[in-house]
């Protein structure tokens, strides 16, 4: 089930119709109040969330979802008329998994929804993986730095795992975008940079294990 929170009736109806005719179950909500009532009854597999809403803005809703025990990892795509890089970065920094500025094409929306849903479950591997002080347990979706738990969003966790899987190998922004987000749209590599920045912030003293390769991309490598 996909939930859409969008106060524009024409956009909401078109998106819900498109999702339903392409094989998804979907429900639309004109305001935050109706969304919160329904999410208490049924947890969706993904949320499409507008920023400008009449009662509670989308960023506030996103913040509450990320703070909730049962919704912290819920995939969220922001939909908004605000298309500036600043607004995009704010949405991603707040924990959104993807961001689509209006106006957008319905088929692009469906493509991004499918890509995110395909990656809505982390790869299951037994045991844990470690690079320096960074330890990842994929089966528990848990990350520790020097033994201290670190809370990551779903995309940050996937990004960290992929970097660790390719330890010592330089990965381009396009490779990361294709692997983690499942699409390759021109100009979207900023999404990778934003997530690397927030991931480094959360890793704290271990952030230098992710190295920027100027003009190319990133790699993770043991230091020393």
C-alpha positions in Angstrom: 0.0 0.0 0.0 1.2 3.5 -0.9 0.0 6.6 0.8 0.0 10.0 -0.9 -0.4 13.2 1.2 -1.3 16.0 -1.3 -3.8 18.8 -0.8 -4.2 19.5 -4.6 -7.2 17.4 -5.6 -6.2 17.1 -9.3 -2.7 16.0 -8.6 -3.8 13.6 -5.8 -6.4 12.0 -8.1 -4.0 11.7 -11.0 -1.2 10.2 -8.9 -3.6 7.7 -7.2 -5.1 6.7 -10.6 -1.7 6.2 -12.1 -0.4 4.1 -9.3 -3.5 1.9 -9.3 -3.4 1.4 -13.0 0.2 0.3 -12.8 -0.4 -2.4 -10.3 -0.1 -0.6 -6.9 -2.6 -0.2 -4.1 -2.8 3.4 -3.2 -4.7 5.9 -1.0 -4.7 9.6 -1.0 -5.1 12.2 1.8 -5.7 15.9 1.5 -4.2 16.7 4.9 -1.9 15.4 7.6 -4.8 14.7 10.0 -6.4 12.2 7.7 -3.0 10.6 7.0 -2.2 10.1 10.7 -5.6 8.6 11.4 -5.1 6.0 8.6 -1.4 5.2 9.4 -2.6 4.2 12.8 -4.8 1.5 11.1 -2.4 0.3 8.4 1.3 0.9 7.9 2.0 1.6 4.2 5.1 0.3 2.3 5.9 3.8 1.0 4.7 7.4 1.5 4.6 10.1 -1.2 4.6 13.4 0.8 4.0 16.9 -0.3 5.7 19.7 1.6 3.1 22.4 1.5 0.0 21.2 3.3 -2.9 23.1 5.0 -2.5 21.8 8.5 1.0 20.3 9.0 3.8 20.7 6.6 5.5 17.7 5.0 8.8 18.2 6.7 7.1 18.0 10.1 5.3 14.9 9.1 8.6 13.4 7.9 10.4 14.3 11.1 7.6 12.5 13.1 7.9 9.4 10.9 11.6 9.2 11.4 11.2 9.6 15.2 8.5 6.8 15.3 9.5 3.3 16.3 7.5 1.6 13.6 8.0 4.2 10.9 11.6 5.2 11.2 12.7 3.2 8.2 9.5 3.8 6.2 10.5 4.8 2.6 9.5 8.4 1.8 9.5 10.4 -1.4 9.0 14.1 -1.2 6.8 15.8 -3.8 7.0 19.6 -3.8 6.7 22.7 -6.0 9.9 23.9 -4.4 12.6 22.9 -6.9 15.6 24.8 -5.6 18.7 22.9 -4.5 18.2 24.3 -1.0 14.8 22.9 -0.6 15.9 19.6 -2.0 18.8 19.4 0.4 16.5 20.2 3.3 14.2 17.4 2.4 17.0 14.8 2.0 18.7 16.0 5.2 15.4 15.5 7.0 15.5 11.9 6.1 13.6 11.6 2.8 14.7 8.8 0.5 14.0 10.6 -2.7 12.8 14.0 -3.9 10.7 14.8 -7.0 10.0 18.5 -7.8 6.7 19.5 -9.5 5.8 19.3 -12.2 6.8 15.7 -12.7 5.9 13.0 -15.2 3.8 10.1 -14.0 6.0 7.5 -15.5 9.1 9.0 -13.8 7.2 8.9 -10.5 6.2 5.2 -11.0 9.8 4.4 -11.9 11.1 6.0 -8.7 8.5 4.3 -6.6 9.4 0.9 -8.0 13.1 1.5 -7.6 12.6 2.5 -3.9 10.3 -0.4 -3.2 12.8 -2.9 -4.7 15.3 -1.7 -2.2 13.0 -1.4 0.8 14.5 -4.5 2.4 18.2 -4.5 3.3 20.2 -7.4 2.0 20.4 -10.2 4.6 23.8 -11.5 5.5 24.8 -13.5 8.5 27.2 -12.1 11.0 28.6 -8.6 10.8 31.0 -6.6 8.6 33.6 -4.2 9.9 35.9 -1.5 8.5 38.0 0.2 11.1 35.7 1.2 14.0 32.5 0.9 11.8 30.6 -2.3 12.4 27.4 -3.3 10.4 25.0 -6.1 11.2 22.7 -6.3 8.2 20.3 -8.9 9.7 19.5 -6.4 12.5 19.9 -3.3 10.3 22.3 -2.1 13.0 25.4 0.1 12.9 28.0 0.8 15.6 31.0 3.1 15.7 33.5 2.1 18.4 30.7 0.1 20.0 28.3 3.0 20.1 25.0 2.5 18.1 24.4 4.9 15.2 21.0 5.5 13.7 20.9 5.7 9.9 18.1 6.2 7.4 17.4 3.3 5.0 19.3 5.0 2.2 22.3 5.9 4.4 22.4 2.3 5.6 22.4 0.9 2.0 25.0 3.4 1.0 27.3 2.4 3.9 26.9 -1.3 3.1 27.6 -0.8 -0.6 30.8 1.2 0.2 31.9 -1.5 2.7 31.2 -4.3 0.1 33.5 -2.5 -2.3 36.2 -1.5 0.3 39.2 0.0 -1.4 37.4 0.5 -4.8 36.5 3.9 -6.1 32.7 4.1 -6.8 31.5 6.9 -9.1 28.4 9.0 -8.2 26.6 7.4 -11.2 27.4 3.9 -9.9 26.1 4.8 -6.4 23.0 6.5 -7.8 22.2 3.5 -10.0 22.8 0.9 -7.3 21.2 2.6 -4.3 18.4 4.6 -5.9 17.9 2.4 -8.9 17.8 5.2 -11.5 20.1 7.4 -13.5 18.7 10.8 -14.2 20.9 13.6 -15.3 21.7 16.1 -12.6 20.7 13.9 -9.7 24.2 13.0 -8.5 23.7 15.8 -5.9 21.5 13.2 -4.1 24.6 11.1 -3.6 26.6 13.9 -2.2 23.9 14.9 0.3 23.6 11.4 1.6 27.4 11.0 1.9 27.5 14.2 3.9 24.8 13.1 6.3 26.3 9.7 6.6 29.7 11.2 7.5 28.0 13.4 10.1 26.4 10.4 11.8 29.6 8.3 11.7 31.4 11.1 13.6 35.1 10.3 14.2 34.9 7.5 11.7 33.8 9.8 8.9 37.3 9.9 7.4 37.0 6.2 6.4 34.8 7.4 3.5 37.2 9.2 1.2 36.2 11.7 -1.5 37.9 11.1 -4.9 37.9 14.5 -6.5 35.9 14.6 -9.7 35.1 10.9 -9.6 33.2 9.7 -6.5 33.9 8.0 -3.2 35.6 4.9 -1.6 35.8 3.4 1.8 39.2 2.1 3.0 41.0 1.2 6.2 43.2 3.9 7.5 46.8 3.3 8.3 
